[in-house]
Amino acid sequence: MKQGKVILLGAGPGDLDLLTLKAVKALASADVLLLDDLANAEIVTLAPQARVVRVGKRGGCKSTPQDFIQRLMRRYALQGKTVVRVKGGEVLLFGRAGEEIAYLEAAGVAVEVVNGISSGLAAAASLGVSLTHRDHCRGVTFVTAHAQDDSEPDWDALAATGTTLVIYMGMSRIASVATGLGRTLSPATPAAVVQWASTEREQRLVTTLEHLAADAHAAGLGSPAIILVGDALSGLAAPALRQPIAA
């Protein structure tokens, strides 16, 4: 019997043109496609022979249990199938890849990773900013707004790093994010929100930390979106741009 395996595949932020050639080849080889809610649903056209199983995972919404997804991957792989687990964005960045790799390897299942473009990078590209502009910052920090136990990171410590902050899963608590960062950063620190980066639904908001929560709420922005904060955005943060911008 053919030896099965699992491919953890990053589908990027939504634009299928951003898929790598390696991703396209992996999709074409799939016997089973486990499709995440945040991935572009049209990606199934690149896996014509695959059985499609939708395993939605969205923050703040009813989601398929992680343990169930892992057991599905193990079951199909042990049947000799090539299982492609499609995740929105980048597999190794807030995608639970570590849990899945450990689970599958413990079950004797071969695992491959195919990287994708993270929504944080797509958001920066949409804004036309360098996240590591050497005139403005020391680097970039990718962070989630809440941990598995629903706690928040140390915003004071993050604000003090001198890095551009790229914040995932933060829209439901954007006021708390802004307040936490505002204890250390200037109210005039440039900030932005990009919702549905790279897709036809994309919306962009450029503002300042002081106005971040109020402006995002007024613009009706929500998940999935990336929050960016830092002086690397300084070329964008003119008052005239404090309005949502359609892609």
Secondary structure, DSSP 8 states (H G I E B T S, - for coil): ----EEEEEE-BSS-GGGS-HHHHHHHHT-SEEEE-TTS-GGGGGG-TT-EEEE----TTS----HHHHHHHHHHHHHTT-EEEEEESB-TTSSS-HHHHHHHHHHTT-EEEEE----HHHHHHHHHT--TT-TTT-S-EEEEESS-TTS----HHHHHTT-SEEEEES-GGGHHHHHHHHHTTS-TT-EEEEEESTTSTT-EEEEEEGGGHHHHHHHHT--SSEEEEESGGGTTT--GGG-SEEE-
